[in-house]
């Protein structure tokens, strides 16, 4: 058995042993169970006159999920959740995967009478407080204590058991090279660990959190492959500003260590962002939003910001967060919120705009969409990359049936080339629950 397979087998065995020790359900009767099927479809059309190309993308996902519940002693609960899916896309005719497989327990008074201990074990979503650095499924454990002056959450995970097409953890050049490699069955192997501290019940219902997230690359660095280890130190705050107005703000300092053969380098990067929302239910359920997102680029004091998973930065234009500064504004309303029909009440119109700039004017960016791979001319002093406009129609047609139609246009700036042409996108999505 290869070293990688032995590592994965040992990890699964350790999780199984921990599950048997932590959750012995034989003494408790099954309290309830539920199951269902979800079907999601997304059809996307991209068009760029510059490339004289129209690109169609189709993705259909069908998932079967089930949950079982147990009532434990002292008002504790145990939930076991499993979800498997089949996905069809233009790139792959079929992909069967295990999306979730977890056990979650809640134990009031487990440590002290006033605290609640929560434990989650298995495959589930791991996320940093902002979602900008990490938001991805992995296999591991999370332990959290709530109810005290400082809430503490500790989590650890391993990513080497995820199927390669399902993994979007692409940090190093070796990770990116294996993205479309059918000979690689599993995604990049990394160990994740996070410690998060939260201060509950602050004045004005403000939520403040501090987190340390670290990941270690389990590849062996050689002359052709590089490894990337990184640590992220985050301060996060969210809550109301005044009546109907809310904010969420963060700043993340990242330290990274890269290695290739005998060469190694230490880097320092920064990311920050804020989002402001203003809600008015009496104005046809109106929602106003403003957002700013920054990711450092290579310069005199800071280096390129590299998250574990790339956050969404746009709809049509999809640059990586490195060397990026974006400003966004959005508005949404439900024009028939007072209609007697529930379907009419749940129809929403939305509009938005984003402006993209380079954080450093002497370095390029990496982009997605039809402009994937486009680099800004490093000799250009122009920082403006372009503007994205978006319109959306979302509706809950039935309690178990939802649909949305999104249209977008990206107007490139001169820094993407004097002859750069706009790119267009249209996407229709349908979601059904049974």
C-alpha positions as CSV (number, residue, x, y, z in Angstrom):
1,X,0.0,0.0,0.0
2,X,1.4,3.4,-0.9
3,X,2.2,6.1,1.6
4,X,-0.8,8.2,0.6
5,X,-3.3,5.3,0.8
6,X,-1.9,4.3,4.2
7,X,-2.3,7.9,5.4
8,X,-5.9,8.0,4.2
9,X,-6.8,4.6,5.7
10,X,-5.3,5.6,9.0
11,X,-7.3,8.8,9.0
12,X,-10.6,7.1,8.3
13,X,-9.8,4.5,11.0
14,X,-9.1,7.2,13.5
15,X,-12.4,9.0,12.8
16,X,-14.3,5.7,13.1
17,X,-12.7,4.9,16.5
18,X,-13.4,8.4,17.7
19,X,-17.0,8.1,16.6
20,X,-17.5,4.8,18.5
21,X,-16.0,6.4,21.7
22,X,-17.8,9.7,21.5
23,X,-21.3,8.5,20.4
24,X,-22.6,5.3,21.8
25,X,-26.3,5.4,20.7
26,X,-27.2,1.9,21.6
27,X,-28.6,3.0,25.0
28,X,-31.0,5.5,23.3
29,X,-34.0,5.0,21.1
30,X,-34.3,6.7,17.7
31,X,-36.2,9.9,18.3
32,X,-36.9,10.8,14.6
33,X,-35.7,10.6,11.1
34,X,-36.2,12.4,7.8
35,X,-35.0,12.1,4.2
36,X,-35.4,13.8,0.9
37,X,-34.2,14.5,-2.6
38,X,-32.9,17.7,-4.1
39,X,-32.3,18.5,-7.8
40,X,-30.4,21.6,-8.9
41,X,-29.8,22.7,-12.5
42,X,-27.8,25.6,-13.8
43,X,-27.5,26.6,-17.5
44,X,-24.9,29.3,-18.2
45,X,-24.2,31.2,-21.5
46,X,-21.1,33.3,-21.9
47,X,-20.4,35.5,-24.8
48,X,-17.4,37.6,-25.7
49,X,-17.1,39.6,-29.0
50,X,-13.3,39.9,-28.3
51,X,-12.9,36.1,-28.5
52,X,-15.8,35.7,-31.0
53,X,-17.0,32.8,-28.9
54,X,-20.1,31.7,-27.1
55,X,-19.6,29.2,-24.3
56,X,-22.5,27.1,-22.9
57,X,-22.2,25.3,-19.6
58,X,-24.7,22.8,-18.2
59,X,-24.6,21.4,-14.7
60,X,-27.3,19.1,-13.1
61,X,-27.0,17.8,-9.6
62,X,-29.3,15.3,-7.8
63,X,-28.7,14.5,-4.2
64,X,-30.3,12.1,-1.7
65,X,-30.0,13.0,2.0
66,X,-31.1,11.5,5.3
67,X,-31.0,12.6,8.9
68,X,-31.6,10.7,12.1
69,X,-32.1,12.2,15.6
70,X,-31.6,10.9,19.1
71,X,-32.5,12.5,22.4
72,X,-29.6,12.0,24.9
73,X,-29.4,12.4,28.7
74,X,-29.6,15.9,30.2
75,X,-31.4,17.3,27.2
76,X,-28.6,16.5,24.9
77,X,-29.2,15.7,21.2
78,X,-27.4,13.7,18.5
79,X,-27.9,14.1,14.8
80,X,-26.5,11.9,12.1
81,X,-26.6,13.4,8.5
82,X,-25.7,11.8,5.2
83,X,-25.9,13.1,1.7
84,X,-24.7,11.6,-1.6
85,X,-25.0,13.2,-5.0
86,X,-24.8,12.6,-8.7
87,X,-23.5,15.5,-10.9
88,X,-23.6,15.8,-14.6
89,X,-21.7,18.6,-16.4
90,X,-20.2,19.4,-19.8
91,X,-16.8,18.5,-18.5
92,X,-17.9,15.2,-16.9
93,X,-20.8,12.9,-17.7
94,X,-21.1,11.7,-14.2
95,X,-19.6,12.2,-10.7
96,X,-20.8,10.3,-7.7
97,X,-19.7,11.8,-4.4
98,X,-20.4,11.8,-0.6
99,X,-21.2,15.5,0.1
100,X,-21.9,15.2,3.8
101,X,-21.5,12.4,6.4
102,X,-21.4,13.8,9.9
103,X,-22.5,13.2,13.5
104,X,-23.3,16.3,15.6
105,X,-24.0,16.3,19.3
106,X,-25.2,19.1,21.6
107,X,-24.6,18.6,25.3
108,X,-25.8,21.3,27.7
109,X,-23.9,21.3,31.0
110,X,-21.2,18.9,29.8
111,X,-18.4,21.1,31.2
112,X,-20.1,23.6,33.5
113,X,-23.8,24.1,34.3
114,X,-24.0,27.3,32.2
115,X,-22.2,26.1,29.0
116,X,-23.1,24.0,26.0
117,X,-20.7,21.7,24.4
118,X,-21.1,21.0,20.6
119,X,-19.2,18.4,18.7
120,X,-19.3,17.6,15.0
121,X,-17.4,14.7,13.4
122,X,-17.1,13.5,9.8
123,X,-17.5,15.3,6.5
124,X,-18.9,18.8,6.6
125,X,-18.2,22.4,5.7
126,X,-15.2,24.1,7.3
127,X,-15.2,27.9,7.2
128,X,-13.2,30.8,8.6
129,X,-15.3,33.6,10.2
130,X,-15.2,35.6,7.0
131,X,-15.6,32.9,4.3
132,X,-12.9,34.7,2.3
133,X,-10.0,32.4,3.3
134,X,-11.7,29.1,3.6
135,X,-15.2,27.7,2.8
136,X,-15.0,24.0,1.8
137,X,-16.1,20.5,2.7
138,X,-13.4,18.4,4.5
139,X,-13.2,15.5,6.8
140,X,-12.5,16.2,10.4
141,X,-13.8,17.3,13.8
142,X,-15.1,20.5,15.4
143,X,-15.6,21.1,19.1
144,X,-17.2,24.3,20.4
145,X,-18.1,25.6,23.8
146,X,-20.8,28.3,24.1
147,X,-22.4,30.1,27.0
148,X,-19.3,31.4,28.8
149,X,-17.7,34.8,28.7
150,X,-15.6,33.7,25.7
151,X,-17.0,31.1,23.2
152,X,-14.2,28.8,22.0
153,X,-14.3,26.7,18.8
154,X,-11.5,24.3,17.8
155,X,-11.5,22.4,14.5
156,X,-9.2,20.2,12.4
157,X,-9.6,18.6,9.1
158,X,-7.9,16.6,6.3
159,X,-8.6,17.3,2.6
160,X,-6.9,14.3,0.9
161,X,-10.1,12.1,0.9
162,X,-12.1,14.5,-1.3
163,X,-12.5,13.5,-4.9
164,X,-10.3,15.6,-7.2
165,X,-13.2,17.1,-9.3
166,X,-15.0,18.1,-6.1
167,X,-12.0,19.9,-4.6
168,X,-11.5,23.6,-5.2
169,X,-8.4,23.9,-3.0
170,X,-5.9,25.0,-5.6
171,X,-3.1,27.0,-3.9
172,X,0.2,25.8,-5.5
173,X,1.1,25.4,-9.2
174,X,1.0,21.6,-8.6
175,X,-2.6,21.9,-7.3
176,X,-3.7,23.8,-10.3
177,X,-1.9,21.4,-12.7
178,X,-3.9,18.5,-11.2
179,X,-7.3,20.3,-11.4
180,X,-8.3,18.6,-14.7
181,X,-6.1,15.5,-14.4
182,X,-8.3,12.4,-14.6
183,X,-5.4,10.3,-13.3
184,X,-5.6,12.1,-10.0
185,X,-8.5,10.5,-8.0
186,X,-8.2,12.6,-4.9
187,X,-7.7,16.4,-4.4
188,X,-4.7,18.1,-2.8
189,X,-3.7,16.7,0.6
190,X,-3.7,19.3,3.3
191,X,-4.2,19.4,7.0
192,X,-6.3,22.3,8.3
193,X,-6.6,23.6,11.9
194,X,-8.5,26.5,13.3
195,X,-9.0,28.2,16.7
196,X,-11.8,30.7,16.9
197,X,-12.7,32.9,19.9
198,X,-16.0,34.8,20.0
199,X,-17.3,37.4,22.4
200,X,-21.1,37.0,22.8
201,X,-23.7,39.5,23.9
202,X,-21.7,42.7,23.4
203,X,-23.5,46.1,23.6
204,X,-25.6,46.7,20.5
205,X,-25.6,42.9,19.7
206,X,-22.2,43.2,18.1
207,X,-20.5,39.9,17.3
208,X,-16.7,40.0,17.6
209,X,-14.4,37.0,16.7
210,X,-10.7,36.4,16.4
211,X,-9.4,33.3,14.6
212,X,-6.2,31.6,13.8
213,X,-6.3,29.3,10.8
214,X,-3.4,27.2,9.5
215,X,-2.9,24.7,6.7
216,X,0.0,22.5,5.9
217,X,0.8,21.1,2.5
218,X,1.5,17.3,2.6
219,X,3.3,17.2,-0.7
220,X,7.1,16.6,-0.8
221,X,8.8,19.6,-2.3
222,X,11.2,18.8,-5.2
223,X,12.7,20.6,-8.2
224,X,9.5,20.4,-10.2
225,X,6.7,20.8,-7.5
226,X,6.3,23.5,-4.9
227,X,4.6,23.4,-1.5
228,X,2.7,26.1,0.2
229,X,2.1,26.3,4.0
230,X,0.1,29.3,5.4
231,X,-1.3,30.9,8.5
232,X,-4.2,33.4,8.7
233,X,-4.9,35.7,11.6
234,X,-8.4,37.2,11.4
235,X,-10.4,39.8,13.3
236,X,-14.1,39.9,12.5
237,X,-17.0,42.0,13.6
238,X,-20.7,42.1,12.7
239,X,-23.9,43.6,14.0
240,X,-26.3,46.6,13.8
241,X,-25.1,50.1,13.2
242,X,-28.4,51.9,13.6
243,X,-32.0,51.1,12.8
244,X,-32.3,48.7,9.9
245,X,-28.6,49.0,9.1
246,X,-26.0,46.2,9.6
247,X,-22.4,45.6,8.9
248,X,-19.8,42.8,8.7
249,X,-16.1,43.8,8.7
250,X,-12.9,41.8,8.7
251,X,-9.1,42.1,8.4
252,X,-6.9,39.1,7.8
253,X,-3.1,39.0,8.0
254,X,-1.5,36.0,6.2
255,X,1.9,34.5,6.5
256,X,3.0,32.0,3.9
257,X,6.0,29.7,3.4
258,X,6.8,28.3,-0.1
259,X,9.3,25.7,-0.9
260,X,10.7,24.1,-4.1
261,X,13.7,21.8,-3.8
262,X,16.2,23.7,-1.7
263,X,14.6,27.1,-2.3
264,X,12.2,28.5,0.3
265,X,10.6,31.9,0.7
266,X,8.5,33.5,3.5
267,X,5.7,35.9,2.5
268,X,3.3,38.3,4.2
269,X,-0.1,39.3,2.8
270,X,-3.2,41.1,3.8
271,X,-6.9,41.0,3.0
272,X,-9.7,43.2,4.3
273,X,-13.4,43.9,3.6
274,X,-16.6,45.4,4.8
275,X,-20.2,44.9,3.8
276,X,-23.0,47.3,4.7
277,X,-26.7,46.4,4.4
278,X,-29.8,48.6,4.9
279,X,-33.2,46.7,5.1
280,X,-36.6,48.2,4.8
281,X,-39.6,45.8,4.9
282,X,-42.0,48.7,4.5
283,X,-40.4,49.7,1.2
284,X,-41.5,46.6,-0.7
285,X,-39.0,44.5,1.3
286,X,-36.1,46.6,-0.1
287,X,-32.4,45.6,0.6
288,X,-29.6,48.0,-0.1
289,X,-26.0,46.8,0.0
290,X,-22.4,48.3,-0.3
291,X,-19.3,46.1,-0.2
292,X,-15.5,46.6,-0.4
293,X,-13.0,43.8,-0.8
294,X,-9.2,44.0,-0.8
295,X,-6.5,41.5,-1.4
296,X,-2.9,42.6,-1.4
297,X,-0.5,42.2,-4.4
298,X,3.2,42.0,-4.6
299,X,4.8,45.3,-3.4
300,X,7.5,46.7,-1.2
301,X,5.8,45.6,2.1
302,X,3.2,43.0,1.2
303,X,3.0,40.0,-1.1
304,X,0.2,38.3,-3.1
305,X,-2.7,37.3,-0.9
306,X,-3.3,33.6,-1.3
307,X,-6.4,32.0,0.4
308,X,-7.1,28.3,0.8
309,X,-10.2,28.5,-1.4
310,X,-11.0,31.5,-3.7
311,X,-14.0,33.6,-2.6
312,X,-16.5,34.7,-5.2
313,X,-15.4,38.2,-6.5
314,X,-17.8,38.6,-9.4
315,X,-20.4,37.0,-11.6
316,X,-19.1,37.7,-15.2
317,X,-15.6,38.8,-14.4
318,X,-14.0,36.4,-11.8
319,X,-10.6,37.5,-10.8
320,X,-8.7,35.9,-7.9
321,X,-8.6,38.0,-4.8
322,X,-4.8,38.5,-5.1
323,X,-3.8,42.1,-6.1
324,X,-7.5,43.1,-6.2
325,X,-9.7,45.9,-4.9
326,X,-13.4,45.8,-5.6
327,X,-16.3,48.2,-4.8
328,X,-19.8,46.9,-5.1
329,X,-23.4,48.2,-4.7
330,X,-26.7,46.2,-4.9
331,X,-30.4,46.7,-4.5
332,X,-33.3,44.2,-4.3
333,X,-37.0,44.5,-3.8
334,X,-40.2,42.3,-3.8
335,X,-42.7,44.4,-5.7
336,X,-45.7,42.2,-4.9
337,X,-44.8,41.6,-1.2
338,X,-48.4,42.6,-0.2
339,X,-50.1,40.4,-2.8
340,X,-52.4,37.7,-1.4
341,X,-50.7,34.9,-3.4
342,X,-47.6,33.5,-1.7
343,X,-45.9,33.0,-5.1
344,X,-46.2,36.6,-6.0
345,X,-44.9,37.7,-2.6
346,X,-41.7,35.7,-3.2
347,X,-40.8,37.2,-6.5
348,X,-37.7,39.4,-6.2
349,X,-35.9,41.7,-8.5
350,X,-32.2,42.6,-8.0
351,X,-29.6,44.8,-9.5
352,X,-25.9,45.3,-8.8
353,X,-22.7,46.8,-10.0
354,X,-19.0,46.1,-9.2
355,X,-15.9,48.1,-10.0
356,X,-12.6,46.2,-10.2
357,X,-9.1,47.7,-9.7
358,X,-5.6,46.5,-9.2
359,X,-4.3,46.8,-5.7
360,X,-0.8,47.3,-7.1
361,X,-0.4,49.0,-10.5
362,X,2.8,47.2,-11.4
363,X,1.5,43.6,-11.2
364,X,-1.0,41.5,-13.1
365,X,-4.0,39.5,-11.9
366,X,-5.5,36.1,-12.6
367,X,-9.0,36.0,-14.0
368,X,-11.8,33.6,-14.7
369,X,-14.6,33.4,-17.3
370,X,-13.9,33.7,-21.0
371,X,-11.1,36.1,-20.0
372,X,-9.4,33.3,-17.9
373,X,-5.7,33.8,-17.8
374,X,-5.8,37.5,-18.9
375,X,-3.0,39.4,-17.4
376,X,-2.8,43.2,-16.9
377,X,0.2,44.8,-18.7
378,X,2.7,45.3,-15.9
379,X,4.1,48.3,-17.7
380,X,0.8,50.1,-17.6
381,X,0.1,52.6,-14.8
382,X,-3.7,52.1,-15.1
383,X,-5.3,50.3,-12.2
384,X,-8.9,50.3,-13.4
385,X,-9.8,46.8,-14.7
386,X,-13.5,47.3,-15.5
387,X,-17.1,47.4,-14.3
388,X,-19.6,44.6,-14.0
389,X,-23.4,45.2,-14.2
390,X,-25.9,42.6,-13.1
391,X,-29.7,42.1,-13.1
392,X,-31.5,39.2,-11.4
393,X,-35.0,37.8,-11.1
394,X,-35.5,35.3,-8.3
395,X,-38.8,33.5,-7.5
396,X,-40.1,30.8,-5.1
397,X,-42.7,29.3,-7.5
398,X,-43.8,26.6,-5.0
399,X,-42.7,25.8,-1.5
400,X,-40.3,23.2,-2.9
401,X,-39.5,24.8,-6.3
402,X,-37.3,27.9,-6.8
403,X,-35.9,29.5,-9.9
404,X,-33.6,32.4,-10.8
405,X,-32.5,34.2,-14.0
406,X,-29.3,36.3,-13.9
407,X,-27.9,38.5,-16.6
408,X,-24.6,40.3,-16.4
409,X,-22.2,42.4,-18.5
410,X,-18.5,43.2,-17.9
411,X,-17.1,46.3,-19.4
412,X,-13.3,46.0,-19.4
413,X,-11.0,48.9,-18.7
414,X,-7.9,49.9,-20.7
415,X,-5.6,48.0,-18.5
416,X,-7.0,44.7,-20.0
417,X,-6.0,45.9,-23.4
418,X,-7.1,48.8,-25.7
419,X,-9.1,46.5,-27.9
420,X,-10.8,44.5,-25.0
421,X,-14.5,43.9,-25.7
422,X,-17.4,43.4,-23.2
423,X,-18.2,39.9,-22.0
424,X,-21.8,38.9,-21.3
425,X,-23.4,36.2,-19.2
426,X,-26.9,34.7,-18.8
427,X,-27.7,32.0,-16.2
428,X,-30.9,30.1,-15.5
429,X,-31.1,28.1,-12.3
430,X,-33.8,25.7,-11.0
431,X,-34.0,24.0,-7.6
432,X,-36.4,21.3,-6.6
433,X,-36.8,19.6,-3.2
434,X,-38.8,16.4,-2.8
